[in-house]
Every structure is written in structure tokens, then in C-alpha cells.
Amino acid sequence: MIVFLLVFRSVLGDMAGECNLAGFYMELGCTPMPNADNTTICPEFFSCPNLHPDPNMCYYRGVSYADRAMIPQNLIKNPCSQACSCSVIGTPQFDCAAVDCVEVFDSDAQQECISTFELDSCCSTGTVCGKDAIANLKTCEVDGQIYKEGQSFEPANTRKTCICTAQWNGSYDEPSCKDINCGVEIHYQDKIFDNCAPVFVGNMKSCPIAFQCPSDRSKIIRGLNVRSVSMQCSFGNMTLNVGDEVTVDEKCTKCSCDKPPFVSCMRKNSCDE
């Protein structure tokens, strides 16, 4: 049984790094549904639990929180989410303390120093300064880049964050690496409640940068369901078939039903009006 669970976790980890929206859905506790022909690791759609059985409660990882109740910090999977409490004023949402990392605001980046991190930290936990001290650090070579001991990196084609350590052996497993958690339920609780769509830039394997909600001007543009997927997407009170698009107010954002049950959006880095 233990071996099966380890293999299953490995398959899910591979899926999150290789398949669009897989990491997003798995963070919400959704289950990947197998394709009819079983020819690819990437599922056509996901089966999601009822994410908001009670509209007067907040939900995180299947647990309900009443108004002003706090999520125990040891249960939060994203280290940058601190002191998060439920707020039910209209649409339920979580409010968290702001985390300001010094290294982000250090405009005079010290050329003689590097910031070091720990796997479960949001901000850097130390610095190493001086050419000799930096030169004596162990290194990790990943995707053609060299990282010094204590530096963080995200390997290509994975959904993991890692720390270069003196003991690193090239494996992307614990204790050097862990799955990236975007904090979707915490930061976008109200948007999920309203059946809004996650917005991505570049690819749909990374964390969403925002959520797009429908407006009175949103219209469905019917498309062709070439994969014959029966599952549908929800966007506010609208229902879309796979292959359908929906218009949104943001001109640089394209939203469609590709991998139900959520509509998903891609935002261009730049666009011509």
C-alpha cells in the first residue's frame, strides 16, 4: 500500500509539471479523470468536490472556517501566507498578513553577497558575503544554470521549488524540493466561490496571476468540441462546452472551456488593441 501511494504521488507530481491546469486543480483537491483511450498522462477534465457547500463559510483543503476563524499556520502549505482568517462580509474570503521580503525591495543588490533560503521559508533566511566565501559554497547545476548552496530554483517541466544543498544528488524529491503551492484557495476564495476563471501568463502549468469574472457584457462564442468531452465548464452562471470561448472585458485575455470544470484564461504579455 505504501509503495502504491508513493508511485501515485510521483504520477501526480509529474502531471502537475507536464499538464495544463493539473497543478491548479490538484491544489483544490480535484481528481484527474482518466482519458477514454488512456494514451496520455494529461486528463481531459477533473472531478472537483463541492468547494463551497455553505456560502457563509470559508473553505481551505476541505475544512470549513467560520467568520473570523483562523487557519492554523501548520496547515497552510504556502509559506508566504501568514495569519489567514476567514471574512464573511458578502462573499467569503480569507484575509492574510502582508509578508514583505527585504531582498525584494533591496534595489542596491550587493554584488558581493547572495541571499540564501530554506525550503519552508517565504523570504531569504540569510546571506553569504565575500568572493571567497561564495566560491567555497557547493553548487548545483540545473537546466544549464549554476546555483550556489542555499539558493532556490524551480526545475523546468516540474511544479516544484528546490534549494541547492551540499547533499543535493539531482533528485527533485524531499528534502531538497517540494511541490509549489500557489495559495489559490486562500488568495482567491471569493473568486472560486463566484465561478470565476484563473488567468495565466505564458503557460497554464504555473500559478495563476489573477481571476477573471464574468460581466454583463460576457458572451459565449460556441466552438467545436473536437475531443468529444462531455464535462462542461462553469463561468459565473454561464455553462460552456469544451471548445467554447467567452468574451471578457480585459482585451488582452482569452478565456475558454478547455479542461473542465473551470473556464481558464491566458493573458498576453502585450497585445494590439
C-alpha angles and dihedrals in degrees: 000000000000091000091051092052092050092050091046091051089049091052091049090048091052090047092053091054097042107034130068114250093358094117091046093053096042090053088057091052094253122152122233111235117219120247118248093245097035089220098133139040090227114090123222092224144351133236110227128195120237097283094194113027090159117039090202094063137066119231132209122175091342095308121116124227125195124220111300093006114136128223109239105252093230089062096054110099096196112074092204091062107085133174095358118184133179119252120191106188102135105318114027116250141158122246116204136185115261115252115208115191114207094215091059092059098038099110091174094065105195109238091202094055138061127199117237128208142196122222096248097042127102096201132032115285099202149349136237115209135189131049094255095049092048092046090054093057119105116251137218122205112210128166091346094308128111118224126189123229108282096023120121128230141171113225117227118260092018135094093223139111119212141187121220107236135177088248097048111135101182095270119130093210132099137324092033098036140030137183115274113247114199096195089234096158092047100045099034103032093128093047092052089048090055094048093245123162127253114241121217135186122210097355141357095242094078130071117290114253094208144337126256117216127197122257133197087268096055113118133182117240106202115227139177120283094212093168092052092228110173096198115097135212127236123216111177102305092336125104121209134188121224107279095032121120129206127209118235134185094249104087095201093053125086117196127190145155103256107136112019149253093036125050107232130207137206120205120205118229087228134359142182113247 
